[in-house]
Amino acid sequence: MSSEPAVPSASGRPERSSGFAARLLAAQGIVLVAMALTTWLVASAVGPGIFHDHLRRAGVEHTAAGAEHIDQAFTSSMLLSLPAALLAAVASAFAVTWYFSRRVQRSIARVAGAAAEVAAGDYGSRLPVLGLGGEFDRLAGTFNALAERLEAVEGTRRRMLADLAHEMRTPLATLEAHIEALEDGVRVLDEDTFAVLRSSTGRLGRLAHDISAVSRAEEGRLEITPHPVDPASLIEEAVRAAGDRYRDKGVTLRPRVSAGPAVLADTARIGQVLGNLLDNALRHTPPGGTVTVDCRPVDGWTEFEVRDTGEGIAPEHLGHVFDRFYRADPARSRAQGGSGIGLSITRALVRAHGGSITAHSAGPGRGAAFTVRLPAAPRREP
C-alpha cells in the first residue's frame, strides 16, 4: 500500500505526494523530539537544585570534595538514566503512533477506495464500521447512506429508461404505420386518421408526464406538506372531480364517510391519490356497476377505501398491481388509454405521507378494493 499517491500538479502532470500516515508519523516524531529535548533541559536545570535541597533537609554533611563527587554522581546517573528513559519513551510513542497511523491510513484508504468505486458507477460499494471512534463511524454511515441513495436513483433511472423504451414502442409504431400509409396513399387524412394520431401523441404525452411524476415520488423529490385535514372534505372533492366521468359511463359513484378525527395529509397529493384510484376503478367497472368510497378511523390511523364491482383481479396479478407498467390485461388497458403507471404514483405518494396502500380482490369478476392508510392528525390539547 503506497504512502505516496500521485496527485495532479499545476501543469496537469501527476506528482508524488507523501501519504497521510507518513505525515502523521513525521509530525508525531517532531513532537516527541521536542518533548525529549524539553525534558532533558528542564531536568538538567531543575534536577541538581532539588537533589541538593533533599540532601540538606536530610542533614547529610559533606566536604567540598564530597560535594563535587556527589554532583558528579548525580550528573552521571542523569546522563545514563534520563537519555535511556527518553529513548525508551520515544520508541514506545513512535510504535504507538505508527500503529495508530497505519489504522487511520487504512481506514482513509478504504473510504477513498469506496468513493472511487462509487465515482466509477459501482453504487453497491459500502464501508464497514471503521472502529476509530464516533466521528469515523458517522463518516462511514453517511457515506453508505449516500451510496444507497445514489444506487436508488440509478436504479430508478435505469428502470425509467427501460420502461420508456418499452412503452413508447406501441404509439410510435402506430404513428409510423399511419404516416407510411398516408405517404403511400393507402390512407387519407380524414377524421379517423386524425383521431388515431391524436390518441398516439396523447399517450406519449401522458407517458412522459407520468414517468416523471413517479420518478420524482420514488426518489423523494416531491414536496409534501401534511397538515390536519377533514377526511370528508377529501372524499367530497375527489367525488366532485370524478362525477362527470362516472355519469358519462353510467357507473354509480357512492361516497360513505364515517365520523372520525382529522387526517395528516397534503390536500393536493391525497386528492391525486383518490383521483387515481377512482379513475382506476372506473376503467375496470362496466356500465351499471358501482364504486364506493369509504373512510373510517382505525387505531390511530385513517383508512380510505375505494371498492368497485368491476372486473376484479386474479390472485397471480394481485401482488403486481402497483408495479410500473404492469397490466393484467394489456390489450384492454392500452385501448382505454391508461399509461400503466397511475397506481405506482399512488403508492409513492402514500408512502411519502408515511402511510401504506393495499389491494384486495376475491378474484376475476368479483370486484376489487384499494385501501389507503394514513396517520391521523394528533389531537390538540384543550
N, C-alpha and C positions, 0 to 999 in steps of 0.2 A: 504494500500500500504506500504509494508515493506521498512524501510530505511536501513536495514542491510541484503543485499542479500548474499547468500552463494557463496564463491569463493574457488577454489581448492588451497590447501596448497602444500608445497614441498613434503609432504608424499602422496599426492593424495587424502587426505580426505578433504571434504569441510569445510571451516571455515567461521565464520560470519565476515562481514566487514561493517563498518559504511558507510551509503549511502552518495551520493553527497550532498543532502540537509543538512544533519546533519553536515557534514564537513564544508560546506559553512557558515552555521549558527554559528558554533563554531569559525571559522576564523573571521567572522564579529564581534562576541562577544569580542574576544581578541582585535581587532582593536578599538572597541567602549570603552572598559575599559581603554585601553592605552590612548585614546583621552581624556576621562574624567579625569584621573589622571594628564595628562599633563596640561589640562585646569585649574584644581584646583591648581597645583603647580605654574603655571605662574601667575594666578590671585592673589594667596597669596603673591608672591614675588613682583609683579609689582603694584598691586592694591593700597596698602596703600600709596606708594610714589606719585602716580598720584592723589589720593584723597587729600593729604596734599598740593600738589602743587596747585590744584584748589582752596583750602581754602586760601592759601597765596595770589594768584592772585586776589581773591575776596575781600581781605582786612579784612578778619574775624579775629578779635583779640580774643585770649583766653588765659587763665592761664594754668599753668601746670596741675592743677586738671581738667580743662575743656578739655585740650588736651587728657588726659588719658580717660576721659569719651567719647570723640569723637572717639578715637581709639577703645574703647570697642564697641561703637555703630556700627562702620563700620565693625568690626570683626564679631559681632553678625549678622548683616544683610547679610554678606557674607556666614556665616555658615548656615543661614536659606535659603537664596535665591539661592545661587550657587549650592548646592547639589540638591535642588529641581529641578532647571533648568536642571542640568546634568542628573538627573534621568529621567525627562520627555523626554529629548532629546534622551537618551539611549533607553528608552522604545519605543519611536516613531521609532528610527532607527532599533531596533530589529523587530518591527512589519513590517516595510517595507522590511527588509531583509528576514524575514520569508515568507512574501508573494511572494517576487521575487524568493526565493529559492524553494518554492513549485512549482511555474510556471516552473522554469528551470528543476526541478526534474521530473515533469510530462512530459515535452517535451522530456527529455532524456529517460524516461521510454517508451514513445511512439516509439522513434527511436529504442531502444533496443528490444521492443516487435515486431515491424515490421521486424527488422533484424532477430529475432529468427524465425518468420513465414517464411521469405524467405529461411532461412537456413533449415527449415523443409520441403521445397518444395512448399510452398504457394506463388507463384510468382505474384499473384494478389494483394498482400498487398501493400498499398500506404500510404504515410504520408500526412496529411493535412498541410496547412500553419500554422507554429508554432507561429507566431506573436511575436517573440522575437528579431527581427532585421534582417538585411540583411544576416548576416552570417548563422543564423539558417534557413532562407528561402532558401538560396543556398544549405545548407545541405539537406533539405527536397527535393528540386528539383533534386539534384544529386542522392539521394537515389531512388527517383521514377524513374529516367531515368535508373538507374542500374537495378531496379526490372523489368521495361518494357523490357530491353534488355535480361535479363535472361528468362523472360516469352516468348519472341520471340524465343530465342534459344531453350528453352524446347519444345515449340510448333513445331519448325522445326524438332527437334529430334524425337518427337512422330510421326509426320506425315511421316518422313522418314522411321521409323521402320515399321509403318503400310503399307506404300507404298511398301517397300521392301518385306514384308511378302506376300502381295497380288500379286505382280508382279513376285515373284520367283516361285509361285506355278506351273504355266504352264510349264516353261522349266525344272524344277525339276521333275515334273510328267512325262514329255516326256522322260527325261533321265532314270528315274526309270523304266518306262514301257519297254523301249528298252533294258535296262540291264537285266531285268527279262526275256524278250523274248529271249535274247541271252543265258542266263543261262538254260532256258527250251528247247532250241533248236528250238524254233518257228521261229526265225530269224537267218540269217547268217551274219557274219561280212563282208558285201560287201560294195561297194562304196555308195549305197543309205543309208545304216545304218550309215556309217561314216559321210555322209552329214547331216543327222538329228542330230547326236551327236555334230558335229561341230556347227551347227546352234544354238542348245540349249546352249552350253557353250559360244558361241559368244554373244548370247543375254544376258546371265548372266554377262559377262564382260562389255558389253556396259551399262547395267543397273547400275552396281557398279560405273562406271566412271561418268555416267550422274547424278546419285543421289548425288554423292559427289560434282559435279560441281554446281548443282542448290542449294544445301545446303550452300556452300560457298558464292554463289552470294546473296542468300536471307539474310544471316547473315552479309553481308557487308565485307567479308574477302577476296574478290577478289582485286587484285592490278589493279587499273585503273589509267592510266597516259594519260589524254587527252591533245592533242596539235592540232594546226591547221592542217587540212588535206584536200586535194583536194577531193571533193566527187566523181569526175570522176574516180580517181585512186582507190578508194574503190570498186566501181562497177566493174571496169575493172578487178581487181584482183579476185573478187568473181565470175565473169562470167568465167574467165580463169580457175579457180579451178573446177568449176562445168561443164565445157564444155563437157568433155568426157562422163560423166554420162548421160547428156541430149542427146548427139548424139547416145549413145547406145540404149536408149529407143525410140528415134525418136520424141523427143519433141523439138520444136524450142525455143531457149533462145534469147531474143531480148533486148539488153540494150539501154536505151534512157536517155541522161543526158542533162539537161538544164544548161546553164551557170549561175553561182552563186558564192557566197563567200565561203571561206573555212569553214569546219565544225569542231567543237571542239570535238575530239574523240580520243580514244585509237585505233590505227590502227588494232591491232590483235583482240581486243574484238569486234569491229564493223564488222571486217571481219568474225568473228564467227557468229555474228547476221545475216548478209546477207547470209552466208553459210547455216545456219539452215533454214532460210526462203526459200531459193532456193531448199533445199532438201525436205522440206515440200511440196512445190509446185510441185516438180517432182513426189513425191509419189502419189499425188492426181490428176495428169493430165495424161490422156491416150495418147498413141502414136498418133502423128498428131496434138496434141494440142500446145499451145503457152504460154510461160511465159515471161512477160515483166518486166524489172527492170527499174524504173524511179527515177529521182531525181530532186528536184526543191526547190528554196528558197521561204519561206512563212513567212513574218512578223518577221524577226529576227531569224527564225528557218530554218533548212534544213530538208526536208521531203524525205525519201526513200520509194518507194512503190514497192512491189512485187505482181504482178497481174497475175493470171492464168486463163485458160479456162477449168478448170477441174471440179471435182465433185460438187463444191460449198458446202455451209454449211447451214443447216436448221436453221431457227430463234431460235428454242429452244436450239440449241447447240452453237450458236454464242457467248453467254456470258461465255462459259466454255472452250473455246479452249486453254486458257493459263493455265488452272488448270493442276496440275501434274497428269499424267496417265489418263487424261480424253480422251475418244475416242468416236467419234460419230458413228464409225463403228469398234468395237473392233476386229472382226474377220479379217477384211481386214488389219488393221494396224499391227496386230501381224504377219500376214502372210508375210508382207513386211519388218518385222524386226525392226520397229520403237519402241523405248522404251516408247513413250508417254510422254516424258519429254523435248523434244527439244524446244518447244515453251515456256515452263516455264523458261528454261535457257535464252532464248532470251529476255523475258520480264525482268528478273532480271538484265541482262547486260545493257539493255536500261535504266532502272531506275537508275542504278549505274552511268550513264552518265548525270543524270538529265533530261532525255527525257521521251517519252511515246510511246506506241505501241498500235494500234487498229486493229481490224479485221472487214472486211465488206464482205457481200455476198448477192446477190439478191435471193438466195435460191438454193436448190439442182439442179445440172446440169447446173448452170449458173456461175460457177467460183467463185473465192474468191480473195480478195486483203488484204494485210497486210501493214499498213503504220507506219513507224518509224519516229518519230520527234525528232531531236537532236538540241541542241543550236548551232547557227552559231558562228564562232570564232570572237572575237572583232576585229574591223578594227584598223590597226596601223596608228598612226598619221604620215603624211609625214614629 
